[in-house]
């Protein structure tokens, strides 16, 4: 019997990571620079494992093989088979991430036999003056980009955006970007872990080595079109489903529950994901209920078509994701 599933977080140590995943989101982090918590994954050897209920200890890829369309949705299973189509993360950037981009599906398939990586960010918490890099700050040619990169002046071409809680960005494959230091975000992305780093702030690890850059690989993948469309504008109406991002890869809604909300998924042939980005509450179906707290993620199988969502005394904010 399938039910709403929680998974053990897969924690990733990063040179730029901090302690907010532990201190703010209550993840079981030990390392002082834990940068990522992979909430739902079938990428490589990082396979999510169910953390509670009758299916505790089961791996997500095994559950997909067993339940197929009942878990993923029939159309989703036909397209992606036994691989979960998204990678869901929380990211704590104590320091700036590298300036980077990701290949599109076509290039990623040719080079890496992988999906590309289109992604989105939702800012959960940001320190004062925290920023993100999204896109170039002006129309830029390939030749100009190469010249600035070679001269160590690439940041002069980049668009820096000051951010605060609730800001959200949609990053198409090929867009140059970087998460700035002092930022805690939720990230929804295609099921891919391919990143092309082009600049890493001349940073060195504990052994004095700089991280590998992928400037040649990135050149063909770069999108030089500057359209200013990355920042998302959305409503924040309580007890309503507010559309945040919509693409062929995923749809994300913002939901703020004050009291209770009934959610009907009849006709939606897809799994659903709920990421709690503030507050806490309870998710109920006809014969099962599960608590959800700030920093937790729940996978709702496709076969579940109706949920009751209740907040605790305070309002609860969630991201709802599906295909």
C-alpha positions, 0 to 999 in steps of 0.5 A: 500500500502506497502512502505519502513518503518521507526519505532520509536526507542525503547530506553533501559536504561542500567547500562552500557549505555551512551549518544552516541545514542543521541549525535551521532545517534540523537535518542530521548534519555532522560536518560544519560545511554541509552544503546540500540535503538531497531530499528525493533522488535516484541520481547515480548511487544517491538513492533515497531511502524511505524513513518511516512507515511500513516501507521504511528502509525501501529504496526509491528506485525499487519502489518505482520498479514495483509500483510504476505508474501508481507511484510516478503517474502512467505518463511519467513512468512511460517517459522516465521508466525506473528513474525519478525525473526530478532531484529535490534539494535544500542548499546552504551556501555559507560562501559563494558557489562557483559561477556555473551553468548546465547543459540542455537535454540534447548536449547532456545526452550527447556528452554524458548520456544524461538529462540536462538541468533546468532548475528553480530556486526558492529563497528560504532565508537570506542574510543581509546583503545576500545575492544571487548571480542570474544571467549576464548584465547585458547582451554579450557575445561569445568573443566578449565572454571569452576575453573577460574570462581570460582576463579574470574579469568575468564578474563584470559581465554578470547580473547580481540580484539582492535577494530576500525570503520568498524570492524565486528564480527559474534557471533554464539550462545554459543560463550562467548563474551562482548562488551567493553566500548567506543563502538557504534555498530549496532547489527543484531540478531535472534529475541530473548532476552535471555542472560546468564551472567557469569561475570559482573565485580563485578559491583553494581547498585545504590542500591548496588546490583549485577546483576543476573548471569546465570552460571549454565544455561550457562554451557550447552550452552557454545561452547568451540571450539576455531576456530578464525572465528568470525572476518569478512573480507570483501571488501569495494568497492564503489557502489557494494554489498560487502558480510559481513556475511552469515548464515541460520539466516540472510545475511548482506552486506556492501554497500557504495554509492557514487552518486547512486546505483540501487538495484534489488531484483527480486528472493529474497523472503525476506524483506530487511533492510537498516541501515545507518552507515555513511552519508545520502541519499535517497531511491526511488521506482517507486512511493515513496521515503524516506530519510535515515540519519546516525543512521536510519533504514528502512524496505523494504517489500518483494514485493518491488523488485527494489530500487534506492539509492542515497547518498548526497554530501558525500558517504553513508555507509549502512548495508543491511540485509535479509534472 
